[in-house]
Amino acid sequence: MNFIDLKAQYEHLKVRIDQRIAKVLEHGQYIMGPEVQELEERLSDYVGAKHCISCANGTDALQLALMALGVKHDDAVIVPSFTFFASAEAVAAVGAEPVFVDIEPDTYNLSPSSLIAAIEAYRKQGRKNLKAVMSVDLFGQCANYPEIEKICAEFDLLLIEDAAQGFGGSINGNKACSFGDIATTSFFPAKPLGCYGDGGAVFTDNDEYAELLRSFRVHGKGTDKYDNIRIGMNSRLDTIQAAILLEKLAVFPQELNARQEAATWYQSNIHGNYKLPALAEGRQSSWAQYTLRVTGQVERDVCLAALKDRGIPSAVYYPVPVHSSGAFLGADVYTDLHQSEKASVSVFSVPMHPYLSEADQEKIAGALNSL
Ligand SMILES: Cc1ncc(COP(=O)(O)O)c(C=O)c1O
């Protein structure tokens, strides 16, 4: 059994993907070939954002977003502590200070009340200019944007949506990657929409940000790539990855339905002392992960061992809240982060992908229900 079965997906899409790759090999435009623009158009239509700027990975997408918003050394950016390291890393990479906030215990997403507490504390005691919030759509569920957008407007903060895991999710029909001033995603192979290597994209409705993003991703280009008018990066999406993504995007709605079916099956067939994933009102998740929670580390170790004994893969996202990671040890903390700390010792994820068989799901639920 695989945690995420990319091979089963490839077998399903083999003919279409092979043909698309062969087309790229024939025309030979490996950098910024026609598939890149075609994908950007399809992605912005899908998301409902005016601009899509593809790039080399989801971490670069965050860094490009921060650069386009003008976040620099003397700025600070709020980030949830319970996320993948890259969210905070991108803030530090542009020289700004990540200010950690806590999560909601049910959705694992940024807590609006913790956000207000951190803003007020940082504006009293912090050393830098608090400029933006980076909110993360963890495990496939959009964060509470109706509330977060209101808070950002009230406190005059820019908003970035890190939808690396959220692509495909929505709130009342508004799709992930359409929230905030700029949104980003990742096409890492294990993500809901993944390519066969690294890839990412940035979305915005703002023409000025879009122009800056297109410049930053190609060495700060002006009218052409040898007219370098600002310091940028080299962060383009490979044409071959765009070709693969075009075929995967074509079946993405069906795959999302299959993920939803697998999640619904888990919800009604896993019993016992497990806290199952909770969706807030109006949310559709892309089920990037199916994450369960037990009371603590000892209980989690028992579950992980039982799954391993039966040959069932599992994973812990994330065993260390980012504010406790080696890179940020000693960083100033402005609000209570105990929900992030509690989640990191009590959550674990079980296999979730669109090709998961009912037999495998029965095996997984059987193992968990026997404890
Ligand atoms: C929440 C979050 N942000 C950012 C990233 C970074 O994406 P990438 O691995 O494509 O750089 C990831 C990837 O795991 C992620 O989960």
The ligand as a MOL file (V3000), in Angstrom:
LIG
                    3D

  0  0  0     0  0            999 V3000
M  V30 BEGIN CTAB
M  V30 COUNTS 16 16 0 0 0
M  V30 BEGIN ATOM
M  V30 1 C 2.1240 24.7360 3.5130 0
M  V30 2 C 3.2490 24.6280 2.5340 0
M  V30 3 N 3.8600 25.7530 2.1090 0
M  V30 4 C 4.8670 25.7090 1.2310 0
M  V30 5 C 5.3340 24.5210 0.7270 0
M  V30 6 C 6.5070 24.5280 -0.2030 0
M  V30 7 O 6.2540 23.9690 -1.4410 0
M  V30 8 P 7.4510 23.3200 -2.3020 0
M  V30 9 O 7.8200 22.0300 -1.6640 0
M  V30 10 O 6.8570 23.1620 -3.6670 0
M  V30 11 O 8.5560 24.2960 -2.2960 0
M  V30 12 C 4.7300 23.3250 1.1290 0
M  V30 13 C 5.2250 22.0330 0.6220 0
M  V30 14 O 5.1810 21.0160 1.2480 0
M  V30 15 C 3.6640 23.3720 2.0620 0
M  V30 16 O 3.0750 22.2600 2.5000 0
M  V30 END ATOM
M  V30 BEGIN BOND
M  V30 1 1 1 2
M  V30 2 1 2 3
M  V30 3 2 2 15
M  V30 4 2 3 4
M  V30 5 1 4 5
M  V30 6 1 5 6
M  V30 7 2 5 12
M  V30 8 1 6 7
M  V30 9 1 7 8
M  V30 10 2 8 9
M  V30 11 1 8 10
M  V30 12 1 8 11
M  V30 13 1 12 13
M  V30 14 1 12 15
M  V30 15 2 13 14
M  V30 16 1 15 16
M  V30 END BOND
M  V30 END CTAB
M  END
